[in-house]
Amino acid sequence: MHQAAELLSAQYHPGTGIYTSFGRRWHRHSPRAGIPLRDALRDANGLAWIVATERPDLFLHEEWALAISGDPVATAVQRATLKKGPRYYRMLTIVERFEPKIEIYKRD
């Protein structure tokens, strides 16, 4: 998460939003990245999270996505691109021994 926070602190612009499934884990690192929790679309957001995850082509508007490879966020970002919704490209993949692969996407 430290590498993710470093990248985002350098490139994130307040108010553009980040879509993530990290919940509490991200909550601890978001201040280091300079991202207020109110900018994060996450599972605690209820209906907004559900519609963005189920229909990313229509309801996913965040500029950034922070995912674990294969999780609902990574899947939604890929589905959005396939359904001619917002296009995201992978900015960084973080691989650490014995940890899940973390992917950071930016909206095109």
TAQUIVEN-V105591 format. One record per residue. N is the residue number from 1. RES is the residue in three letters. PSI is psi in radians with two decimals (none if undefined). Layout:
n	res	psi
N	RES	PSI
N	RES	PSI
This chain:
n	res	psi
1	MET	-0.45
2	HIS	-0.77
3	GLN	-0.69
4	ALA	-0.79
5	ALA	-0.68
6	GLU	-0.82
7	LEU	-0.83
8	LEU	-0.62
9	SER	-0.53
10	ALA	-0.49
11	GLN	-0.24
12	TYR	2.37
13	HIS	2.20
14	PRO	2.40
15	GLY	-0.15
16	THR	-0.32
17	GLY	2.59
18	ILE	2.33
19	TYR	2.12
20	THR	2.73
21	SER	0.18
22	PHE	-0.38
23	GLY	-2.13
24	ARG	-0.63
25	ARG	-0.74
26	TRP	-0.61
27	HIS	-0.64
28	ARG	-0.50
29	HIS	-0.29
30	SER	-0.63
31	PRO	-0.63
32	ARG	-0.58
33	ALA	-0.16
34	GLY	0.41
35	ILE	2.03
36	PRO	2.56
37	LEU	-0.53
38	ARG	-0.33
39	ASP	-0.11
40	ALA	2.21
41	LEU	1.99
42	ARG	3.04
43	ASP	-0.44
44	ALA	-0.17
45	ASN	0.09
46	GLY	-2.07
47	LEU	-0.71
48	ALA	-0.70
49	TRP	-0.80
50	ILE	-0.86
51	VAL	-0.64
52	ALA	-0.62
53	THR	-0.69
54	GLU	-0.63
55	ARG	1.14
56	PRO	-0.45
57	ASP	-0.45
58	LEU	-0.58
59	PHE	0.05
60	LEU	1.98
61	HIS	-0.11
62	GLU	2.55
63	GLU	-0.53
64	TRP	2.67
65	ALA	2.34
66	LEU	2.04
67	ALA	2.81
68	ILE	2.31
69	SER	2.16
70	GLY	-0.06
71	ASP	3.08
72	PRO	-0.57
73	VAL	-0.85
74	ALA	-0.73
75	THR	-0.77
76	ALA	-0.72
77	VAL	-0.76
78	GLN	-0.71
79	ARG	-0.66
80	ALA	-0.78
81	THR	-0.72
82	LEU	-0.55
83	LYS	0.33
84	LYS	0.58
85	GLY	-2.70
86	PRO	2.49
87	ARG	2.27
88	TYR	2.52
89	TYR	2.60
90	ARG	2.14
91	MET	-0.63
92	LEU	2.45
93	THR	2.24
94	ILE	2.10
95	VAL	2.10
96	GLU	2.55
97	ARG	2.30
98	PHE	0.28
99	GLU	2.66
100	PRO	2.65
101	LYS	2.23
102	ILE	2.38
103	GLU	2.38
104	ILE	2.20
105	TYR	2.63
106	LYS	2.43
107	ARG	2.38
108	ASP	none
